[in-house]
Amino acid sequence: MGRDLKGTPVGYRMPAEWEPHAQCWMGWPERPDNWRDYAFYGQQTFAEVANAISEFEPVTVCVGSDQYLNAYERLRSNANIRVVEMSMNDAWFRDIGPTFVVRDGNSSSKYQGNLVAGIDWTFNCWGGPEEGCYSDWSLDEQVAKKILELERIPRFQHHMVLEGGSIHVDGEGTCITTEECLLNPNRNPDMTKEQIENELMTYLGVAKVIWLPRGLYGDDDTNGHVDNMCCFVQPGMVLLAWTDDKSDPQYERSAEAFSVISNTTDAKGRKITVVKLHIPRPLYITEDGSNRDTQFGGESKS
């Protein structure tokens, strides 16, 4: 059984995404108000993603009880994927799952023997009762704890509202985030920017936080998560969502982010190389497509 650790994770750090993984965790989409055609196409895509990742590392797919057999039958032939029944309100595990942090076995710490731990942030459905994406997120609130319990990984519980997609690190002391999300009044209205930054530094083991003003244009659901806007691909280098079209409302956001990154250094004092990743043109859903929640796989659902 996992256990809660007291205090702050001194000696731990959040690793970069490219560092070795023990496995990948995924949720399974099913709610019809968020996934077209009762998530038929979403499930198909999630299964393809799980199979692709499984070529490089084990994958655990967590599925609600109503969808367990469906997911199991789709994925059972892959020995590198396990399907686990777990209640959830939706499938966004990057946001609702734990932030794993690691500790060098040679470092001095009161948490000797615990080389991996998890941070269980508070989740409020990207905005709370007034601005959240759905009204009941009580099951999502338990996902991080359940994952850590299944893996017998100790947990640091945190009162601060934060989703995993709102932060990105280089594994060498630098975190990047957006003011639009973390300073939004619907997250932590009683905390100042300095207080939030101090918590990030303490719990992620970083020495510097780079604040981009805004995230991707139109990202109203998450209020500008940085993972849609900018990410480290190696120490000293980021990908930045970009457009050359000055009439595109994204241009101003990308330009201001480029300016911030170009005029700062990372925690090691390095200038950061910015690779511009051109975004696609806007995609629009038709009225017919938005009214297809009574269909499943092209057939009427009775």
Secondary structure, DSSP 8 states (H G I E B T S, - for coil): ---B--S--TTEE---TTS--S-EEEE----TTTSGGGGHHHHHHHHHHHHHHTTTS-EEEEE-GGGHHHHHHHHTT-TTEEEEE---SS--HHHHS-EEEEE-TTS--TTTT--EEEEEEE--TTTHHHH-SSS--TTGGGHHHHHHHHTT--EEEEEEE--GGG-EE-SSSEEEEEHHHHT-TTT-TTS-HHHHHHHHHHHHT-SEEEEES---TT-TTTTS-GGGTEEEEETTEEEEEE---TTSHHHHHHHHHHHHHHT-B-TTS-B-EEEEEE--------HHHHT-TTEETTEE--
